[in-house]
Amino acid sequence: MFALLSPTLTHAQTYAQDLETKKMILVLLQQVAVLQQQLLALQEKEAIEANSNDGAMLTNENNPIAIFNTNLGDIEIELFADTMPITTSNFADLAKEGFYDETLFHRVIDGFMIQGGDPSTKTNDVARYGTGGPGYTIADEHVAGEFLTNTRGTISMANAGPNSSGSQFFINLVDNQNLDFNKAPLSSKHPVFGHVLDGMKIVDDIGMVETNINDLPTQDIVVQSITIK
């Protein structure tokens, strides 16, 4: 009698062991899935950090630093005085005079750039926004160089054509090498004169604000002051 029951008991034990093994495998698969999700999250974080200019190194320790104090936070930018002396000197002089104080970022295009530096934005005459300047223009500095290209986080001069730059500038939200003087389609020529060292998150935050049909932010994004050090 006992001999007849033994195969049944062995089968039951084997079934139980198989079931337990399957449960362990399921738990392991769930743990692997969690680890994969954590790995993906880490890779996404690293990709975001790699695409940010925060923590970027100085190209030249003797170059001046411009601190943009905005109502959304501070942006720290190295000015390429060593390679772009005309453009950086003009920008730094205007900043020291308080020219940029209380001006607005008047043109914001997500996935492209944020533009400011127009003294007209200190007024309520919205129709004039984008048309103002210091009352003179400077010569274009079209210089080729590793850092002198319109990539994400660089600051460049806005203009209306050759040698028409004055005070307006823009910060690139993405790579826009098509705006370089020596890159196709050669229809825009905007000299790069610095790059963001810290505060790229603030630049991105500005880039994501709500705008009207004219790319003007619906809330004022104010450059309260620019300090040169």
C-alpha positions as CSV (number, residue, x, y, z in Angstrom):
1,M,0.0,0.0,0.0
2,F,2.7,2.4,0.9
3,A,4.6,1.5,-2.2
4,L,1.6,2.4,-4.3
5,L,1.3,5.9,-2.7
6,S,5.0,6.7,-3.1
7,P,4.9,7.8,-6.8
8,T,1.9,10.1,-6.0
9,L,3.8,11.7,-3.1
10,T,6.9,12.1,-5.3
11,H,4.8,13.7,-8.0
12,A,3.3,16.2,-5.5
13,Q,6.6,17.1,-4.1
14,T,8.0,17.6,-7.6
15,Y,5.1,19.8,-8.5
16,A,5.5,21.9,-5.4
17,Q,9.2,22.3,-6.1
18,D,8.5,23.4,-9.7
19,L,5.9,25.8,-8.4
20,E,8.4,27.3,-5.9
21,T,11.0,27.5,-8.6
22,K,8.6,29.4,-10.9
23,K,7.8,31.8,-8.1
24,M,11.5,32.5,-7.5
25,I,12.0,33.0,-11.2
26,L,9.1,35.4,-11.3
27,V,10.5,37.4,-8.3
28,L,13.9,37.5,-10.0
29,L,12.3,38.7,-13.3
30,Q,10.5,41.4,-11.4
31,Q,13.7,42.5,-9.7
32,V,15.5,42.6,-13.1
33,A,12.7,44.8,-14.4
34,V,13.1,47.2,-11.5
35,L,16.8,47.3,-12.0
36,Q,16.3,48.0,-15.8
37,Q,14.0,50.9,-14.9
38,Q,16.5,52.3,-12.5
39,L,19.3,52.0,-15.1
40,L,17.1,53.7,-17.7
41,A,16.4,56.5,-15.3
42,L,20.1,56.9,-14.5
43,Q,21.0,56.9,-18.2
44,E,18.3,59.6,-18.8
45,K,19.7,61.7,-16.0
46,E,23.2,61.4,-17.3
47,A,22.1,62.3,-20.8
48,I,20.4,65.4,-19.4
49,E,23.5,66.4,-17.4
50,A,25.7,65.8,-20.4
51,N,23.5,68.1,-22.5
52,S,23.7,70.8,-20.0
53,N,26.4,73.5,-19.9
54,D,26.3,73.7,-16.1
55,G,29.8,72.9,-14.8
56,A,31.4,73.8,-18.1
57,M,35.1,74.7,-17.8
58,L,36.5,78.1,-18.5
59,T,38.2,78.3,-21.9
60,N,40.5,80.9,-20.5
61,E,40.9,81.8,-16.8
62,N,41.6,85.4,-17.8
63,N,38.3,85.9,-19.6
64,P,35.6,88.0,-17.8
65,I,32.5,86.4,-16.4
66,A,29.0,88.0,-16.8
67,I,26.5,87.3,-14.1
68,F,22.9,87.7,-15.4
69,N,20.6,88.3,-12.5
70,T,17.1,87.5,-13.8
71,N,13.8,87.2,-12.0
72,L,14.0,83.5,-12.6
73,G,17.5,83.0,-11.3
74,D,21.2,83.7,-12.1
75,I,23.0,82.8,-15.3
76,E,26.9,82.8,-15.3
77,I,28.5,83.3,-18.7
78,E,32.2,83.3,-19.8
79,L,32.8,86.1,-22.3
80,F,35.4,85.2,-25.0
81,A,37.5,88.3,-24.7
82,D,40.6,86.5,-25.8
83,T,39.1,85.6,-29.2
84,M,36.2,88.1,-29.6
85,P,37.6,91.4,-28.2
86,I,35.3,93.8,-30.1
87,T,32.1,92.0,-29.3
88,T,32.9,91.2,-25.7
89,S,34.2,94.7,-24.9
90,N,31.0,96.3,-26.3
91,F,28.8,93.9,-24.3
92,A,30.8,94.3,-21.1
93,D,30.9,98.1,-21.4
94,L,27.1,98.3,-21.8
95,A,26.6,95.9,-18.9
96,K,28.9,98.1,-16.6
97,E,26.9,101.2,-17.6
98,G,23.7,99.5,-16.5
99,F,22.4,99.5,-20.1
100,Y,20.9,96.0,-19.7
101,D,19.3,96.6,-16.3
102,E,15.5,95.9,-16.2
103,T,15.4,94.9,-19.9
104,L,13.4,91.8,-20.9
105,F,13.9,88.6,-22.8
106,H,11.5,89.8,-25.5
107,R,11.8,86.8,-27.9
108,V,11.6,83.3,-26.7
109,I,11.3,80.2,-29.0
110,D,11.4,76.8,-27.3
111,G,13.8,74.5,-29.1
112,F,15.7,77.5,-30.6
113,M,16.9,80.4,-28.4
114,I,16.0,83.2,-26.0
115,Q,16.7,86.8,-27.0
116,G,17.2,90.0,-25.0
117,G,19.3,93.2,-24.8
118,D,16.7,95.6,-26.3
119,P,16.4,98.9,-24.3
120,S,12.9,99.4,-25.8
121,T,11.7,96.6,-23.6
122,K,12.0,99.0,-20.6
123,T,9.0,100.8,-22.0
124,N,5.4,99.6,-22.5
125,D,5.6,100.2,-26.3
126,V,5.5,96.5,-27.2
127,A,5.4,97.3,-30.9
128,R,9.0,98.5,-30.7
129,Y,10.4,95.4,-28.9
130,G,13.2,93.9,-30.9
131,T,14.0,97.2,-32.7
132,G,16.2,98.9,-30.1
133,G,19.9,99.3,-29.6
134,P,22.6,101.5,-28.1
135,G,22.5,104.0,-31.0
136,Y,25.5,102.6,-32.8
137,T,26.6,99.3,-34.4
138,I,29.8,97.3,-34.2
139,A,31.8,95.4,-36.7
140,D,31.1,91.7,-37.0
141,E,33.8,89.4,-35.6
142,H,33.6,86.3,-37.8
143,V,36.3,84.1,-36.3
144,A,36.4,80.3,-36.6
145,G,37.2,78.3,-33.4
146,E,36.2,75.3,-31.4
147,F,34.0,77.3,-29.1
148,L,32.9,80.1,-31.5
149,T,30.0,78.2,-33.0
150,N,26.3,78.5,-32.1
151,T,25.9,75.4,-30.0
152,R,23.6,74.9,-27.0
153,G,24.5,77.3,-24.2
154,T,26.4,79.8,-26.2
155,I,25.6,83.5,-26.3
156,S,25.6,85.2,-29.7
157,M,24.9,88.6,-31.2
158,A,21.5,89.3,-32.7
159,N,21.6,91.4,-35.9
160,A,19.6,92.5,-38.9
161,G,22.4,91.9,-41.4
162,P,26.2,92.4,-41.8
163,N,27.8,94.8,-39.2
164,S,24.4,95.7,-37.6
165,S,25.0,94.3,-34.1
166,G,24.5,96.6,-31.2
167,S,23.2,95.4,-27.9
168,Q,20.8,92.6,-28.6
169,F,22.0,89.0,-27.9
170,F,20.5,85.5,-27.7
171,I,21.4,82.3,-25.9
172,N,21.1,79.1,-27.8
173,L,18.8,76.5,-26.3
174,V,20.0,73.9,-28.8
175,D,22.7,73.5,-31.4
176,N,22.1,76.1,-34.1
177,Q,25.3,75.9,-36.2
178,N,23.2,77.0,-39.2
179,L,23.6,80.5,-37.6
180,D,27.4,80.4,-38.0
181,F,29.1,82.6,-40.6
182,N,30.9,79.7,-42.1
183,K,28.2,77.0,-42.0
184,A,25.4,76.2,-44.5
185,P,23.1,77.7,-45.5
186,L,25.2,80.9,-45.0
187,S,22.1,83.0,-44.8
188,S,22.7,84.0,-41.1
189,K,25.9,85.2,-39.5
190,H,25.7,85.5,-35.7
191,P,29.1,85.8,-33.8
192,V,29.3,83.7,-30.7
193,F,31.1,85.6,-27.9
194,G,30.6,83.4,-24.8
195,H,29.1,80.3,-23.2
196,V,27.1,79.4,-20.1
197,L,29.2,78.2,-17.2
198,D,26.3,77.9,-14.7
199,G,22.6,78.4,-14.8
200,M,21.6,76.5,-17.9
201,K,18.5,75.3,-16.1
202,I,17.5,78.9,-15.8
203,V,18.0,79.4,-19.6
204,D,15.9,76.3,-20.2
205,D,13.2,77.5,-17.8
206,I,13.0,80.8,-19.7
207,G,12.9,78.8,-23.0
208,M,9.7,77.0,-21.8
209,V,7.7,80.0,-20.6
210,E,4.3,80.7,-22.4
211,T,4.6,83.2,-25.2
212,N,2.2,85.0,-27.5
213,I,2.1,84.7,-31.3
214,N,5.0,87.2,-31.5
215,D,7.2,85.0,-29.3
216,L,7.0,87.5,-26.5
217,P,6.7,85.9,-23.1
218,T,3.3,86.4,-21.5
219,Q,5.0,87.0,-18.2
220,D,7.9,89.4,-17.9
221,I,11.3,87.7,-17.9
222,V,13.5,90.5,-16.6
223,V,17.3,90.9,-16.7
224,Q,17.5,92.8,-13.5
225,S,21.2,93.4,-13.8
226,I,24.4,92.1,-15.4
227,T,27.6,92.1,-13.4
228,I,31.0,91.7,-15.0
229,K,33.8,90.2,-13.0
